[in-house]
Amino acid sequence: MTQDDSTRAFRRSRSALRRRVDRIRTVAAVALAALLGAAMIVTGGSPADAQAAAAADGRSVDDAGGDATTTLIYVGEWSIIRDPALSGGSSNRSTVRDSLVSVRFTGTGVTVVGSTGPDHGTVEFTVDGAAGTTRDLYSRAPTTGTALFAVNGLTPASHVVSMRVTGDKGSASTGTAASLDRVGVSTAVAAVAPTSSGFVTRSGSRLMLGGAPFRFAGANLYWLGLDDNLTDAGGATYPTKYRIDNGLQSAKNAGLTVIRSHTLGISVGCARCIEPTLGTFNDAAFQSADYAIYRAGQLGLKIVIPLTDQWRWYHGGISTFTGWRGYPNYGGADGATKNTVNAANNSYQRASEAHFYSDTTVSNDFKQYVTHLLQHVNPYTGLAYKDDPTIMAWETGNEIWTANPTWTQDIAWFVKHNLGARQLVADGTAASGMQVANAAVDAPDVDILGGHFYPVDTAWMKRDAALAAAKGKAYLVGEYAWTDAAATTAQLAAVEADPNVAGNLVWTLMPYKEDGTPEIHGDGYALYYPATSPAMTSVMDQIRRHAQVMSGR
């Protein structure tokens, strides 16, 4: 078979695919592709670039091939060029204006490898539909195996990199050719030097970092230790490194500097929990938490970690500890994790859970858990949790509005002085409808007070922040609803204008999954970055600007 015959056969075999591709124009259909990472690196023009983008895993995909996570789609007129020196013995070549090849891949970087020569023209590369980058492929002598374009440091997600033949050429070139030989795909997340180091401290009512006032915008990523959105027969699953990376990188890309994560600290009473049953510890459950804390530190993010929960969710909480000591949990077969019956709506459940604060045995059980958690040594960092500056504060609980100030001070003292934790302690009674006057405002070992707002209430926030400042405590908004755009605008502006508010954390930031689709969370407050709707885009744009103001950039 001649080369021309081979080319004609190749074209016939792809004709149906091309018709479909011409209709849908895959390059434009990237609604779910993740936004470029803040640390994105774009290069081109040398074999070293190919190594830089793809060395992490060395996955190479031939021009006519593909694999489970990479697809090459050709639009327009392309011909096969066969040469034993080429990858797989062939490359794809076009001289026709607007002929296009799209590389859809899941990973953090890609390198497009092809040829240059005296008859080559210019091409335009785009990443996820963003503004294009033009490359002139002319060279006096023909080359093969050249990195024409490389991009690295992308958010771990699904991306599309496209190469379009412009039909233009430089004055020295004899043609407008472009060719693609192979692509190299990387899934590695590059190590990122922290943007901030050291412990967050408190000076009166102000948070400090590195000797300067520290104000922040942040988000809740409650699922980093144990994820209830993706379950199997054993219940909630551990989030993968991919999804952890994606969620944390999304926070970083949005300019956020603090995250709050319930399941990094609340993990009792389930098979995959840190303490599945009373006094029995499952240290394998630390794996996702260890990685999340390590990666957050690399990205310069600080973390607030609650230690227990008022609500009866999958990760356990107050009702787990009281249940272990024989105090009844109401609600049927699922017992301690039936949140439809809780202390807020059932007086019997509330009375039962009150023993969490009054029964010394139950309190000691909780302290045993806190000890195991804070003394755990993270293998990624070599640090015990209690000594890790990535952790900004231990919060006595999530919305534990039934806690009394005496108990709160006792736990704060235990964390700081018995265990010797080097981080701050936040009061955990913050909940929608609760005022800081109900909290441990005078507890000497409590550093931070706060509020949760569903809906947003800026007047309430300002009153509470002023009271906290008068008591020499820092104040933050631990959770707020974002779904009312006007209220969100007002809340962000009020936080920026009030020096008594150290920061705020939106509820709740979710990741994209390995297949490039958003992980669904059904409470109505799931946020994604990049956003999945125009309304969400508007809110995330506001949050990004707010983050810049809060950090002084």
C-alpha positions as CSV (number, residue, x, y, z in Angstrom):
1,M,0.0,0.0,0.0
2,T,1.4,3.4,-0.9
3,Q,1.5,6.3,1.4
4,D,-1.3,8.0,-0.5
5,D,-3.4,4.8,-0.2
6,S,-2.7,4.7,3.5
7,T,-3.7,8.3,3.9
8,R,-7.0,7.8,2.0
9,A,-7.8,4.7,4.1
10,F,-7.1,6.6,7.3
11,R,-9.3,9.5,6.2
12,R,-12.2,7.1,5.4
13,S,-11.9,5.4,8.8
14,R,-12.3,8.7,10.6
15,S,-15.0,10.3,8.4
16,A,-17.9,9.4,10.7
17,L,-16.0,10.6,13.8
18,R,-15.1,13.9,12.1
19,R,-18.7,14.6,11.2
20,R,-19.7,14.1,14.9
21,V,-16.8,16.3,16.1
22,D,-17.6,19.0,13.6
23,R,-21.1,19.2,15.0
24,I,-20.2,19.4,18.6
25,R,-16.9,21.2,18.4
26,T,-15.3,19.5,21.3
27,V,-12.9,22.3,22.0
28,A,-15.8,24.6,23.0
29,A,-17.5,22.0,25.1
30,V,-15.5,22.3,28.2
31,A,-18.1,23.4,30.7
32,L,-16.9,21.0,33.3
33,A,-13.2,21.3,32.7
34,A,-11.4,22.7,35.8
35,L,-10.0,26.1,35.8
36,L,-6.2,26.5,35.3
37,G,-4.2,26.2,38.5
38,A,-2.7,29.3,40.0
39,A,0.7,27.8,39.6
40,M,0.2,26.9,35.9
41,I,3.4,26.9,33.8
42,V,3.2,27.1,30.0
43,T,6.3,26.4,28.0
44,G,7.3,25.3,24.5
45,G,10.0,24.7,22.1
46,S,12.5,22.1,23.5
47,P,12.6,18.5,24.5
48,A,13.3,19.6,28.1
49,D,9.9,21.0,28.2
50,A,8.4,17.6,27.4
51,Q,10.3,16.1,30.3
52,A,9.2,18.9,32.7
53,A,5.6,18.4,31.9
54,A,5.4,14.6,31.7
55,A,8.3,13.3,33.8
56,A,6.2,12.7,36.9
57,D,4.6,9.6,35.5
58,G,6.0,9.3,32.0
59,R,2.6,8.4,30.4
60,S,2.9,8.9,26.7
61,V,0.0,8.7,24.2
62,D,0.6,8.2,20.5
63,D,-0.9,10.5,17.9
64,A,-3.4,7.9,16.7
65,G,-4.0,6.4,20.1
66,G,-5.5,7.1,23.5
67,D,-6.0,5.5,26.9
68,A,-8.6,5.4,29.7
69,T,-8.0,9.1,30.5
70,T,-6.8,10.6,27.3
71,T,-8.5,11.1,23.9
72,L,-7.2,12.8,20.7
73,I,-9.9,14.2,18.4
74,Y,-9.0,15.5,14.9
75,V,-11.1,18.1,13.1
76,G,-10.4,19.1,9.4
77,E,-7.8,17.6,7.1
78,W,-5.1,15.5,8.6
79,S,-2.8,13.0,6.9
80,I,-0.6,10.2,8.3
81,I,3.2,10.6,7.9
82,R,5.0,7.4,8.4
83,D,8.6,7.3,9.6
84,P,10.3,4.8,11.9
85,A,11.9,7.7,13.8
86,L,8.5,8.9,14.9
87,S,6.7,7.7,18.0
88,G,4.7,4.7,17.0
89,G,6.2,5.0,13.5
90,S,3.8,7.8,12.4
91,S,2.6,11.4,13.0
92,N,-0.4,13.4,11.9
93,R,0.2,16.4,9.7
94,S,-2.0,19.2,8.3
95,T,-1.5,22.3,6.1
96,V,-5.1,23.3,6.1
97,R,-6.3,26.5,8.0
98,D,-8.4,25.7,11.1
99,S,-7.6,22.0,11.1
100,L,-7.6,21.2,14.8
101,V,-6.5,18.4,17.2
102,S,-8.0,18.4,20.7
103,V,-6.3,16.4,23.5
104,R,-8.9,15.7,26.3
105,F,-7.1,14.4,29.3
106,T,-7.4,14.0,33.0
107,G,-4.3,15.2,34.8
108,T,-2.2,18.2,35.8
109,G,-0.1,18.7,32.7
110,V,0.4,17.8,29.1
111,T,3.1,18.2,26.5
112,V,2.4,18.2,22.8
113,V,5.3,16.7,20.9
114,G,5.7,17.0,17.1
115,S,8.0,18.2,14.3
116,T,9.4,21.5,13.0
117,G,10.8,22.3,9.6
118,P,11.4,24.7,6.8
119,D,7.8,24.1,5.5
120,H,6.1,24.6,8.8
121,G,3.8,27.5,9.8
122,T,2.2,28.8,12.9
123,V,-0.3,27.0,15.2
124,E,-2.4,28.2,18.1
125,F,-2.6,26.3,21.4
126,T,-5.5,26.8,23.8
127,V,-6.0,25.3,27.3
128,D,-9.6,24.8,28.4
129,G,-10.8,27.3,25.9
130,A,-8.7,30.2,27.4
131,A,-6.9,32.8,25.2
132,G,-4.6,31.1,22.7
133,T,-0.8,30.9,22.6
134,T,0.8,31.1,19.1
135,R,3.8,29.0,18.2
136,D,5.9,29.3,15.0
137,L,7.0,25.8,14.0
138,Y,9.5,26.9,11.4
139,S,13.0,25.7,11.6
140,R,15.8,25.7,9.0
141,A,16.4,22.0,9.4
142,P,13.7,19.4,10.0
143,T,13.3,18.2,13.6
144,T,11.3,15.4,15.3
145,G,10.4,14.7,18.9
146,T,10.2,18.4,19.7
147,A,8.1,19.8,22.5
148,L,5.8,22.2,20.7
149,F,3.8,23.2,23.7
150,A,3.8,22.2,27.4
151,V,1.5,23.2,30.3
152,N,1.9,22.0,33.8
153,G,0.6,22.8,37.3
154,L,-3.1,22.5,36.3
155,T,-5.8,21.7,38.8
156,P,-6.2,17.9,38.9
157,A,-9.3,17.5,36.7
158,S,-10.4,17.0,33.1
159,H,-8.8,19.4,30.7
160,V,-8.7,20.1,26.9
161,V,-5.6,21.3,25.1
162,S,-6.1,22.1,21.4
163,M,-3.7,22.8,18.6
164,R,-5.1,24.7,15.6
165,V,-3.4,25.2,12.2
166,T,-3.6,29.0,11.6
167,G,-2.7,28.8,7.9
168,D,-0.1,31.5,8.5
169,K,3.7,31.3,8.2
170,G,6.8,33.3,8.6
171,S,8.5,34.9,5.6
172,A,11.3,32.2,5.6
173,S,8.9,29.3,5.6
174,T,7.8,27.5,2.4
175,G,4.5,26.2,3.9
176,T,1.9,26.1,6.7
177,A,2.4,22.6,7.9
178,A,1.9,21.4,11.5
179,S,2.3,17.9,12.9
180,L,1.6,16.0,16.1
181,D,3.6,12.9,17.0
182,R,2.5,12.2,20.6
183,V,1.4,13.8,23.9
184,G,2.8,13.3,27.3
185,V,0.4,13.5,30.2
186,S,1.2,14.1,33.9
187,T,-1.0,13.4,36.8
188,A,1.5,14.5,39.5
189,V,0.7,17.5,41.7
190,A,3.9,19.5,42.0
191,A,5.2,20.4,45.4
192,V,4.4,24.0,46.1
193,A,6.3,26.1,48.6
194,P,4.0,27.4,51.4
195,T,3.0,31.0,50.9
196,S,2.9,31.4,54.7
197,S,4.7,29.7,57.5
198,G,4.6,29.6,61.2
199,F,1.7,29.4,63.7
200,V,-1.2,31.8,63.6
201,T,-1.2,33.5,67.0
202,R,-3.5,36.0,68.8
203,S,-2.6,39.4,70.1
204,G,-5.7,40.7,71.9
205,S,-8.6,40.4,69.5
206,R,-6.4,40.2,66.4
207,L,-5.0,37.1,64.7
208,M,-1.3,37.4,63.8
209,L,1.0,35.5,61.4
210,G,4.6,36.2,61.0
211,G,4.4,39.3,63.1
212,A,1.6,40.9,61.0
213,P,-2.2,41.0,61.3
214,F,-3.8,38.0,59.7
215,R,-7.2,38.4,58.0
216,F,-8.6,35.8,55.6
217,A,-11.3,34.5,53.4
218,G,-11.9,30.8,53.5
219,A,-14.2,27.9,52.9
220,N,-15.4,24.7,54.6
221,L,-14.2,21.5,53.1
222,Y,-15.8,19.2,55.6
223,W,-15.2,16.0,53.7
224,L,-11.3,15.8,53.6
225,G,-11.0,13.0,56.2
226,L,-14.2,11.0,55.4
227,D,-16.6,11.6,52.5
228,D,-20.3,10.9,52.7
229,N,-21.0,11.8,49.1
230,L,-19.3,8.7,47.6
231,T,-20.3,5.6,49.6
232,D,-20.1,1.9,49.2
233,A,-21.4,-1.1,51.2
234,G,-19.2,0.1,54.1
235,G,-20.7,3.6,54.1
236,A,-18.8,6.8,53.7
237,T,-15.4,6.4,51.9
238,Y,-12.0,8.0,52.3
239,P,-11.5,10.8,49.7
240,T,-8.8,10.0,47.1
241,K,-5.7,12.0,46.9
242,Y,-6.9,13.3,43.6
243,R,-10.1,14.8,45.1
244,I,-8.2,16.1,48.1
245,D,-5.7,17.8,45.7
246,N,-8.6,19.1,43.6
247,G,-10.5,20.6,46.5
248,L,-7.4,22.2,48.2
249,Q,-6.1,23.5,44.8
250,S,-9.5,25.0,44.1
251,A,-9.4,26.9,47.4
252,K,-5.9,28.1,46.6
253,N,-6.9,29.2,43.1
254,A,-9.8,31.2,44.5
255,G,-7.3,33.1,46.7
256,L,-8.5,31.5,50.0
257,T,-6.1,31.1,52.8
258,V,-8.0,29.2,55.5
259,I,-10.1,26.1,55.3
260,R,-12.3,24.4,57.9
261,S,-12.7,20.6,57.8
262,H,-14.9,18.6,60.2
263,T,-13.7,15.1,59.4
264,L,-10.1,15.9,60.0
265,G,-11.1,16.0,63.6
266,I,-14.5,14.4,64.0
267,S,-14.2,10.7,63.3
268,V,-15.9,8.4,65.8
269,G,-18.4,5.5,65.8
270,C,-18.2,4.2,62.2
271,A,-16.2,1.4,60.7
272,R,-13.9,3.7,58.8
273,C,-13.6,6.3,61.6
274,I,-10.5,6.9,63.7
275,E,-12.2,5.5,66.8
276,P,-14.8,3.0,65.5
277,T,-15.7,1.7,69.0
278,L,-14.9,3.0,72.4
279,G,-11.2,2.7,73.1
280,T,-10.4,1.0,69.8
281,F,-8.4,3.1,67.3
282,N,-8.2,2.6,63.6
283,D,-5.0,4.5,62.6
284,A,-5.5,3.6,58.9
285,A,-8.3,6.2,59.0
286,F,-5.6,8.9,59.4
287,Q,-4.3,8.4,55.8
288,S,-6.6,10.9,54.1
289,A,-6.4,13.4,56.9
290,D,-2.6,13.1,56.9
291,Y,-2.4,13.8,53.2
292,A,-4.9,16.6,53.4
293,I,-3.0,18.4,56.1
294,Y,0.3,17.9,54.4
295,R,-1.0,19.2,51.0
296,A,-2.7,22.2,52.7
297,G,0.6,23.1,54.2
298,Q,2.3,22.9,50.9
299,L,-0.3,25.3,49.4
300,G,0.0,27.7,52.3
301,L,-3.5,27.1,53.6
302,K,-4.3,27.2,57.3
303,I,-6.9,24.8,58.8
304,V,-9.5,25.1,61.5
305,I,-10.4,21.6,62.9
306,P,-13.5,20.9,65.0
307,L,-13.2,18.1,67.6
308,T,-16.8,16.9,67.9
309,D,-20.3,17.6,66.6
310,Q,-23.7,18.5,68.0
311,W,-25.4,16.9,65.0
312,R,-25.8,13.1,64.5
313,W,-24.0,12.8,61.1
314,Y,-22.0,9.9,59.6
315,H,-18.7,10.9,61.2
316,G,-20.1,10.8,64.8
317,G,-20.1,13.3,67.6
318,I,-21.5,14.0,71.0
319,S,-24.2,11.3,70.7
320,T,-21.6,8.7,69.9
321,F,-19.8,9.3,73.2
322,T,-22.9,9.3,75.3
323,G,-24.2,6.3,73.5
324,W,-21.0,4.4,74.3
325,R,-21.7,4.8,78.0
326,G,-25.3,3.6,77.8
327,Y,-27.2,6.9,77.5
328,P,-30.0,6.4,75.0
329,N,-30.0,7.7,71.4
330,Y,-33.4,8.1,69.9
331,G,-34.4,7.6,66.3
332,G,-34.4,3.9,65.6
333,A,-32.0,1.4,64.2
334,D,-29.4,3.8,63.0
335,G,-29.0,5.2,66.5
336,A,-26.3,7.7,67.0
337,T,-26.2,8.8,63.3
338,K,-29.9,9.6,62.9
339,N,-29.8,13.4,62.5
340,T,-33.6,13.6,62.0
341,V,-33.8,13.2,65.8
342,N,-31.3,15.5,67.5
343,A,-30.8,17.7,70.5
344,A,-32.3,20.7,68.7
345,N,-35.7,19.0,68.1
346,N,-36.0,16.3,70.7
347,S,-35.9,17.0,74.5
348,Y,-35.1,13.4,75.3
349,Q,-32.1,13.4,73.0
350,R,-31.0,16.7,74.4
351,A,-31.2,15.4,78.0
352,S,-29.3,12.3,77.1
353,E,-26.5,14.2,75.3
354,A,-26.2,16.6,78.3
355,H,-24.2,13.9,80.0
356,F,-21.4,14.6,77.5
357,Y,-20.7,17.7,79.6
358,S,-21.6,16.4,83.1
359,D,-20.4,12.8,83.2
360,T,-16.7,12.7,84.0
361,T,-16.4,9.2,82.4
362,V,-17.8,10.5,79.1
363,S,-15.6,13.6,79.3
364,N,-12.6,11.4,79.8
365,D,-13.6,9.2,76.9
366,F,-13.6,12.4,74.7
367,K,-10.3,13.5,76.1
368,Q,-8.8,10.1,75.3
369,Y,-9.9,10.6,71.7
370,V,-8.6,14.1,71.5
371,T,-5.3,12.9,72.9
372,H,-5.0,10.2,70.2
373,L,-5.8,12.7,67.5
374,L,-3.5,15.5,68.5
375,Q,-0.6,13.2,69.3
376,H,-0.8,11.4,66.0
377,V,2.4,11.9,63.9
378,N,1.8,12.7,60.3
379,P,4.1,10.5,58.2
380,Y,4.2,13.2,55.4
381,T,5.5,15.9,57.7
382,G,7.0,14.1,60.7
383,L,5.0,16.3,63.0
384,A,2.4,15.4,65.6
385,Y,-0.9,17.2,64.8
386,K,-0.5,19.3,67.9
387,D,2.8,20.7,66.6
388,D,1.8,21.4,63.0
389,P,1.7,25.1,62.0
390,T,-0.7,24.3,59.1
391,I,-3.4,23.8,61.7
392,M,-4.5,27.3,62.8
393,A,-7.0,26.3,65.5
394,W,-8.7,23.4,67.3
395,E,-12.4,24.1,67.6
396,T,-14.0,22.5,70.6
397,G,-16.8,21.3,68.4
398,N,-19.1,22.1,65.5
399,E,-22.3,24.0,66.6
400,I,-22.2,22.4,70.1
401,W,-24.6,25.1,71.3
402,T,-25.5,23.0,74.4
403,A,-21.9,23.3,75.8
404,N,-21.4,25.4,78.9
405,P,-18.5,27.8,79.4
406,T,-17.0,25.6,82.2
407,W,-16.7,22.6,80.0
408,T,-15.4,24.7,77.1
409,Q,-12.6,26.2,79.3
410,D,-11.8,22.7,80.6
411,I,-11.3,21.3,77.0
412,A,-9.4,24.4,75.9
413,W,-7.1,24.0,78.9
414,F,-6.6,20.3,78.2
415,V,-5.7,20.9,74.6
416,K,-3.2,23.7,75.4
417,H,-1.7,22.7,78.7
418,N,-2.2,19.0,79.1
419,L,-1.4,18.0,75.5
420,G,0.8,21.1,74.8
421,A,-0.9,21.9,71.5
422,R,0.8,24.9,69.9
423,Q,-2.3,26.1,68.0
424,L,-5.1,28.4,69.0
425,V,-8.4,27.1,70.5
426,A,-11.8,28.2,69.1
427,D,-15.1,28.1,71.0
428,G,-17.4,25.6,69.2
429,T,-20.8,26.9,70.3
430,A,-21.2,29.0,67.1
431,A,-24.4,28.1,65.4
432,S,-27.1,29.8,63.5
433,G,-29.2,31.8,66.0
434,M,-26.5,31.6,68.8
435,Q,-24.8,34.7,70.2
436,V,-21.3,34.9,71.5
437,A,-22.8,36.0,74.8
438,N,-23.8,32.3,75.2
439,A,-20.2,31.2,74.5
440,A,-17.1,31.0,76.7
441,V,-16.4,34.7,76.3
442,D,-14.4,34.9,79.5
443,A,-12.6,31.5,79.2
444,P,-8.9,32.4,79.5
445,D,-7.8,29.6,77.2
446,V,-10.3,30.3,74.4
447,D,-8.8,32.5,71.6
448,I,-11.5,32.6,69.0
449,L,-15.3,33.1,69.1
450,G,-17.5,33.0,66.1
451,G,-20.9,32.7,64.4
452,H,-22.7,30.7,61.7
453,F,-25.2,32.5,59.6
454,Y,-28.1,30.8,57.7
455,P,-29.2,33.3,56.5
456,V,-26.6,36.0,56.6
457,D,-27.2,38.6,59.3
458,T,-24.5,41.4,59.1
459,A,-26.0,43.3,62.1
460,W,-25.8,40.3,64.3
461,M,-22.3,39.6,63.1
462,K,-21.1,43.1,64.0
463,R,-22.6,43.0,67.5
464,D,-21.0,39.7,68.2
465,A,-17.6,40.8,66.8
466,A,-17.7,43.9,68.9
467,L,-18.4,41.9,72.1
468,A,-15.6,39.4,71.2
469,A,-13.2,42.3,70.7
470,A,-14.2,43.9,74.0
471,K,-13.4,40.6,75.7
472,G,-10.0,40.4,74.0
473,K,-11.0,37.5,71.7
474,A,-10.7,37.1,67.9
475,Y,-13.9,36.6,66.0
476,L,-14.6,34.7,62.7
477,V,-17.6,33.7,60.7
478,G,-17.2,29.9,60.7
479,E,-20.0,29.2,58.1
480,Y,-22.2,31.4,56.0
481,A,-24.8,30.7,53.3
482,W,-23.9,32.0,49.8
483,T,-27.1,31.3,47.8
484,D,-28.6,34.7,48.3
485,A,-26.3,36.8,46.1
486,A,-27.3,40.2,47.5
487,A,-26.9,39.0,51.1
488,T,-23.5,37.5,50.2
489,T,-22.4,40.8,48.7
490,A,-23.5,42.6,51.9
491,Q,-21.8,40.1,54.2
492,L,-18.4,40.2,52.4
493,A,-18.4,44.0,52.4
494,A,-19.3,44.1,56.1
495,V,-16.5,41.7,57.0
496,E,-14.0,43.7,55.0
497,A,-15.0,46.9,56.7
498,D,-15.0,45.5,60.3
499,P,-11.5,45.0,61.8
500,N,-13.1,43.0,64.6
501,V,-13.8,40.2,62.1
502,A,-10.7,38.2,61.4
503,G,-12.2,36.2,58.5
504,N,-15.1,34.2,57.1
505,L,-15.5,30.7,55.7
506,V,-18.2,29.9,53.1
507,W,-20.2,26.7,53.3
508,T,-19.2,24.5,51.4
509,L,-16.5,23.9,48.7
510,M,-16.7,20.6,46.9
511,P,-14.2,18.9,44.5
512,Y,-14.3,17.7,41.0
513,K,-14.0,14.0,40.6
514,E,-11.4,12.0,38.6
515,D,-13.7,12.0,35.6
516,G,-13.9,15.8,35.5
517,T,-17.4,16.0,36.9
518,P,-18.4,17.8,40.1
519,E,-18.9,15.7,43.2
520,I,-22.5,16.2,44.1
521,H,-23.4,17.3,47.6
522,G,-27.2,17.6,48.2
523,D,-27.6,20.3,50.9
524,G,-28.1,23.1,48.4
525,Y,-24.8,24.9,49.3
526,A,-22.3,23.1,47.3
527,L,-19.7,25.4,45.7
528,Y,-17.3,24.5,42.9
529,Y,-14.3,26.3,41.5
530,P,-14.6,26.7,38.6
531,A,-18.3,27.2,39.1
532,T,-21.0,25.1,37.5
533,S,-23.6,27.9,36.9
534,P,-23.7,31.6,36.2
535,A,-25.0,32.4,39.6
536,M,-22.2,30.4,41.2
537,T,-19.7,32.1,39.0
538,S,-20.8,35.5,40.2
539,V,-20.5,34.5,43.8
540,M,-17.1,32.9,43.3
541,D,-15.9,36.1,41.6
542,Q,-17.0,38.1,44.6
543,I,-15.3,35.7,47.0
544,R,-12.0,35.9,45.0
545,R,-12.1,39.7,45.1
546,H,-13.0,39.5,48.8
547,A,-10.0,37.2,49.4
548,Q,-7.7,39.8,47.8
549,V,-9.0,42.5,50.1
550,M,-8.7,40.4,53.2
551,S,-5.2,39.3,52.5
552,G,-4.1,42.8,51.5
553,R,-3.2,41.9,48.0
